[in-house]
Amino acid sequence: MKLRSKSTYFKLGLTIFIAGCALIVFFFTAQTVGDLTKYIAIVVDVLKPFIIGFVLAYLMCPVYNACVRRLRHMLSKKLTDQRRIMRIAKGVSLVVTFLLLIAIIAGLLYLVIPQMVDSIAGLVVVLPDYFDKVIDWMQTKAQVYPQIWYPIENAVSNSNDKIMAWLTDKVLPASMDMVDSITAGVASVVSVFLNILIGLVSMIYMLGSKDVFTAQSRKLCYATMKKEHADRVITGAHNVNHTFGKFVSGNLLDSLIIGVLCFIFMAIMGWPYAVLVSVIVGVTNFIPFFGPFIGGIPSALLLCTDNIWTGIYFGIFTVVLQQVDGNVIKPKVLGESIGLPSFWVMFSIVVGGGLFGFMGMILAVPVFALIWSYVGYRMNMKLDRYNLATELDDYMDKDIYNLREVKIFSRFRKKQRKAEEKSDDNSEDN
């Protein structure tokens, strides 16, 4: 009994000590959060080529696996040495995957860059005339509504004075540093190209060594954990890969379909900037919920520079296209998707975008879906242990909108209150 009490007190003291150490570490971490963010940014900047390589390898992994399976099946009919078959299949698959990725990047650049140059040149030519038309329209309206025009004219004149003062005080002195800024810009462009080049090389090594990495990870799990815990970790990693892979591949296919449909419709209607707008709509469609607005609004404004009615018609077309995508195309492509309710999709995108920017908006949904599925899995385990129902419908209050049940419940509550009042009166009399 004494030994048990000592052991209990020892565990309690150890828990309090660990909790206190954790609070101290958390306090100092919160005090130095600015320095930590700087260090994290430095680490991310150093590892950026490998991050790019990992992302590219993950995206191209299904293509690589399909090529390996097909080549292995073809070579097994002619060769008997399995190691040689796998070596040849993996080597050829790496070359095919790399060439396919280069072809995709080159094709996108070939389609987008000329359209972007043309759109910028067109904007440079069109915008002055467009502003002149706007000013003429405002002056015409000013003759009809002078009480509205004079405040606008004063605001415009004040803004012109502020712009000239800003150009004189800020821009002209800063032009002396233009050489340094151009040099820094060229260095940043070169750094981006080097990161992409190293990322492509690291992608090849990651794809070629992914089986070895997987085997080493499993070996490490079984060496450092109990067998049942290692099995759970490996199963969880498999579920993570399945959820991310399903989300990424499904949304890539859905974005491609939306981009192609947008291009076909714009080509039929003869609208300008068809390729550029289709690429913008397709890429931003990868972001759930907010993607159509992020891509559709700038595209509509771009088309308004050519013709305002074209921009309005494109906005209507975008709404119709997204309704078709949300109700027809995406359910067919993704099936049941990742099992996350609509509210939590919006919540995860807002939080992820606010914390981590554009990449947070893209990755927030699958990450939150993993958390959602894990919490549901643990709850179902607990409920099964207590022999309770695991289906959500069993916990729904189905009588809350039933008028008859509400009336019966209110009558029951009135009788209960009367009985409580009588019992209180009797207790006071006694």
N, C-alpha and C positions, 0 to 999 in steps of 0.2 A: 504493500500500500504506500509506504514511504517512497520506494523507488518510483512508483507510478506518479505520485504527486511531484517528485523532483523532476521527472521527465516532462510533465505537463508544464511546470513553471519554467523549465529550461526552454521548451519550444515557444512559450509565450514571450519570454524575454528575447529570444532570438528573433522572433517575428517583429517585435517592437523595435529592436535594434536595426533590422534590415529596413523597416519602414522609415525610421529616422534618417538613415543614410540615403535612402531614395529621395526623401524630401530635401535634404541638403544638396544633393546632386541636382535635383530639379530647380532649386532656388538659384544656384550658381549658373545653371544652364540658361535660365530665364534672364539673369543679369547680363550674360554674354551672348545673347541671341544674335546681336548684330555681327559680332565677330564670327559666330558660327555660320551665319549665312554667307559671309565672305569666303570662309574656308570651303563651304559646300560648293559655292560658285566656282572656286578655283579647281576643286576636284572634278566637277562636272565638265569644266572647260578642258582639262587635261584628258579626261576619258571620252570626250565628245566623238573622236573617230571610232572608238570601239562601240559607243552607244549607237552611232549611225550604222555600223556593221551589224550589230545585233538586231536592230529594227529591220534592216534589209534582209538579213538571214531568216528572221521569223516570217517575213512576208513571202519570201521565195521558197520557204521550206516545203510547202505542199507541192510545188512544181518539181523540186529536187526529189522528193520522195516518190512522186509518180514516175519520174524518169528512171529512178533506180529500180523500182518494181518492174517496169516494162522491160528494161534492158536485161535485168536478171532473168526474167522469164524467157526472153529470146535467147540469151547466151547459154542457159541451162540445157537447151536442146542440142548445142554443139560442143560444149565443154563440160568436163566433169569436176575439175578443181574448183571448189566453192570459193576459196580465197581469191583465186585469180578472177573468177566471175565477178565477185563483189568489188575487187579493185578496179576492173575495167568499167563496170557499171557506175561506180561512184565518180571516177575520173571523167567519163563522158557526160554524166549528169551535171557535174560542176561546170563544165564548159558550156553546155546547153543552157543552164540556168543563168550563168553570167551573161551570155550573149543575148538571151531574152530580156534581161533587165536593162542592158545597154540599149537594146532596140526600143524598149518602152520609153526610157528617158529621152532618147534621141527623137523619137516620134512626137512626144509631148512638146519638147522644145521646138521642133520644126513647125508644129502646128500653132503653138501659142505665141512664140516670140514675134513672127511677122505680124500676126493679128494685133499684138500689143503695140508694136511700133506704128502700125497703121492707125490704131485707135488714138495713140498719143498725138500723132501728126494731125489727125482729123480734129482732135480737141483743140489743138493750137490754132487751127484755121477757123473752127466753128465758134469757139467761145467768145471772141470779140464781137462777132455779129450777133450772137445770142444775147450778150449783155446789152448791146445797143437796142435790140428789140425789146428787152425787158424795160430799159430806161424809157424808150418811146411809149411803151404801154403805160408805164407809171405816169408819165407826163400827160398822156391822154386822159387817164382817170383823174389826174389832179385837177383838170379843168372842170370836171363834174363834181368831184368831192375835194374842194380845196382845204377843208378843215382836217382832212386826213393826210393830205400831201405835205403840208408845211412841217409837221413834226418829223416825217420821214426824211424830208430834204435836209432839215437841220441835223438829224442823226447821221445822214450820209456825209454831209460836209464836215461834221466833227470827226467822223471816222477817217475821212481823207486826211485831215490835219494830224490825227494821231498816227496814221500810217507813215506820213512824210517825216514826222518827228522820229518815229521808230527807225526808218531807213537812215536818217541822218545821224542819230545818236548811237544806234546799235549795229546796223548792217555794215555801214561804211568802215567803222573802225575794225569790225570783225573780218573784213575782207583781207586785211593784212595777214591773217592766219590761214588764208585759203590754201596755201601751198602745203602747210602741215596737215590740214584736214584732207586734202586730196591724197597725200602720201598715206595717211592712216586709212583712208577708204580703199586704196589699192592694196595695202597690206591685209586688210580684213577680207577682201575678195580673194586674195591669194591663199589666206588661211582657210577660207571656206572650201576652196577647191582642193587644198591638201587634205583637209578633213574628209571630204567625200572620197578622194582617191584612197586614202588609208582605210576608210570605212569599207570600200569595195574589196580591198585586199583582205581585210579582217573577215568580211562576209564569207569569202571563199574558204578561209581556214575554219571558221565556225561551222559552216555546212559540212565540210569534209571531216571534222572532228566531233560532230554532235553526238554520234554513238558512243565515242570514248568518254565525252563529258557526262553523258547520261549514266554510263556504267560506273564512273568514278563517284558520281553523286549518290547512287544507290549503295555503293560499297561504303561510303562515308556514313550514310544513315544507319546501316546495319552494324557498323563498327562502333558508333557512339551512342546508340539507343537500344532499348529493348525491341524485340522483334515486333511486338504488337504496335509499339509507337512508331517504329520505322515503316511498318505497313500503312499506318494512318498518314504519315507524312508523304509517302510515295503516292498514295491514293489521292491525297489533297493536291499534290503537284499535278497529277494527271487531270484532275477536275479543273484546276486553274488553266492548264494548257487547253483543255477542251472548251472552256468558256471563252477565253480570249480568242482562240482560233475560230470558233463559231461566230463571234461578234465581228472580228476583223474581216474574215472571208465573206460573210454574208453582206456586210455593209459595203465592202469593195465592189461586189457584184451589183448591189442595188444602186450605188453611186454611178457605176458604169452605165447601167440601163437608163438612169435618169438623165445623165449627160448626153447619151445617144439620142434619146427621145427629144430632148430640148434642141439639139442640133438639127434633127430632121424637121421639126416643126418650124424652127426659125429659117431654115433653108427654103422650105415650101412657101413661107410667107414673104421671103425676100428681105428679111430684116438684116441690118448690118451687125458686125462683130459676132457672127454666129459661133465661130470656134471658141473665141475668148470667153464669151458669156456661158457657153455650154461647159467649158472646163471649170469656170468659177462655180457654176451651179452644181456640177458633179462632185467637185472636191468638198465644198461646204455641206453637201448633203450627207457627208460621212458623219457630221455632228448631229446627234439626235435632237429633236424638238426645236432647237434654235437654228440649226443649219440652213433650212430654207429661207429664213429671214436674213441671215448673215450674207448669203449669196444672192438672194433675189433683189433686195433693196438697192445695193450698189449697181447691179446690172440694169435695173430699171432706170436709175438715174443716168447711167451711161447712154442708154438708148434714148432718153429724153433729150440729150444734146443733139441728136439727129432729127427726132420728131417727137413731140411731147405725147402724141396719141400712140406712137409705137411703144413708148415706155409704159403708158397706161394699159395697153393691150397685153404687154409682156407681164405686167403685174397680175392681171387677171389669169393669164395662162399659167403663171407660177403657182397661184393658189389652186387652180384645177389640177395641175400636175402633182402637187404635193398631196392633195386629197386622194388621187389615184394611187400614188406611191404608198401612202399610209394605210389605205384600206384594201388594196389589191396586190401591188407588187411586193412590198416588204413582208407581209404575212406569208406569201408564197415562197420568198427567198429565204427568210429567216425561220419560218415555221413558228414555233412558240417563243422565238427569240431567246432571251436569257432569263425569262421568268420574273422580271422586275416590274412592279406596278408603275403606272404612268406618273403618279405624283413623285415617287422616289427617283424616276428618271430625270425629271425636271430638277429635283432637289440636288441630286448628285452632280448634274451639269453646272448648276449655279455655284455650288461649293467648289467643285474641281476647277472651274474657270477662274473663280476669284482667288484661289490659292496658287494655282500652277499655270494659269494662262490658257493658251490654245491647246497645248498637249493635255492639260488637265481636263478640258472639255471633252476631248476625244477618249481619254482613258478612264474618266470618272465612272461611266456607266458599267463597263465590265468589272472594275474594281469593286464598286458598290454591290454589283450582282454577286460577286464572290462572298462578300461579307454577309449579304442577305441569305444566300444559300447555306453558309456555314452556321449562322444563327438559327435558321430553320432546322438544320440537321441536328444541332445540339438540343433544341427544344423537343423535337420528336423523340430523340433518345430518352430524355427525361420523362416525357409522357408515356412512352412505352414501358419504362421501368415501373411507373405507377399504375399501369393498365388503364390509361386514359386515352380518349380519342385524340387523333392527330390531325384530322381533317378540319379545315377552317370553318366549313359550314356548320359543324357541330357546335360552334361557339357563337354563332350569329343569333341575335335576338330577333326572331322572325315575327313576334307579336307586337313589335313596337309601333307598327303602322296599321294594326288591326283595331278598328274602332270599337268593336264589341269587347275585345280583351282589355282595352284601356278603360272602358266604362266599368267592367267587372272589377278591375284592379282598384279603381278609384272608390267604388262602393266598399270593397274590402278594407281599404285604408280608413274610410270614415268610420266603419264599425270598430276597427281596431283603436282609433283615437277615442271613441266614446267609451269603450271598455277600459282604456287606460285612465280616462278622466274619472270614471266611477270608482276604479280601484284607488285613485289618489284621494277622492272624497271620503271613502270608507276609512282609509288609513288616517286621515286628519280627524275624523269623528272619534276613532278609537284612541 
